Amino acid sequence: MSNSTKNTTPVQNSPKFILSGGGTGGHIFPAVAIANALKIKFPGAQFLFVGAIGKMEMEKVPKEGFEIIGLPIEGLKRSASPRNIIVLLKTIQSFWKARKILRTFQPSAVIGTGGYASLPVCFMASRMGITTILQEQNGFAGLTNRLVASRAALICTGFPSMEKFFPAGNWEFTGNPVRQNIIDLGKKLDSETAACRQKFGLQPHLPVLFITGGSLGARTINQTIFNNLIQLAEANIQIVWQMGLPFAKSHAEKIHQIIESNPALFLSPNAPRIFHAPFIYDMDDAYQAADLVVSRAGAISISEIAVVGKPSILVPSPNVTDDHQTKNAQVLSELNAAMLITDKDAPQTLVNACIELIKDTKKMSEMQEKLEQIAKPKATETIANRIASLIENAN
């Protein structure tokens, strides 16, 4: 009994976790969300993040209240660059440094969410017999997670049908961690939609299109919407528009000029309104106000759209590794839970598609029903529970 107490008490009260993931917000945010869930589950737990020197996690993670150590790892250059020799040396150095960190910190479990730094940390942890859990956000698994998958205790996926990437019986469709204010949207009443629209200066009775290309915006989407503001207004469609700072700087004044030049269309008492900003902090209000969403197809964006149950038109970015945004969007498109329009086709087809879909209430309702099949509002809690079970079984 005494030995049993010694083995289980540290795990139940003060386990130690290393989390590694970064390079983009899509890797950092899930890692932070999982850490916060584990902190609630294990109030005495210790946490250490491992990132890549010079990447955004080295700034973002400390702001979330967690310690982080950087590895010198970076990605290989696609061309036959002499720089790749240095990259390979840095990679070897990163594996040795990861091993030293693991030996010093002695974690109960290592959680990898993808990105350069995740590879040496998760690979070395699995080789050292440390419980290793991977969280894969995308419908097309990243290289790091594919390389480590066979050694992982569990892979938690953001999309279903991942058997072509991961060993049978070793992965679970848990969904992606989603911000709590987005999850709480499910508790809001439809009657609150009008209030949210009024926050953005919109008419409560006209349909709303929410456009977001992420925090930096999406130039193809932005330019297409800008070129067709008159057409959208003539269809009585209102806009909530997260433009990103670059497009806002170059086009905000031009939008005001279009509005002021067409007062009957935009400014009369019952006319459709446009709200635009470089960044929208109250994303839950933007989703609540919207009837239809136009978005890039990043994994977290898609997970949020599924959780809030909003029909969407997805325009995948063509400038991402392995074209994973297209593969993410295809998952929803094949379920008839969203419409996919390529970045190349968007200038010609996006606006007409928005007008037709927002007026097709039957198709919009069918999309909402399909979204319920992949929405996972309790993803973060589920992942934390699986991690807890694994480390308890390991002890």
Order of alpha helices (4+ residues) and beta strands (2+ residues): alpha-beta-alpha-beta-alpha-beta-alpha-beta-alpha-beta-alpha-beta-beta-alpha-alpha-beta-alpha-alpha-beta-alpha-alpha-beta-alpha-beta-alpha-beta-alpha-beta-alpha-alpha-alpha
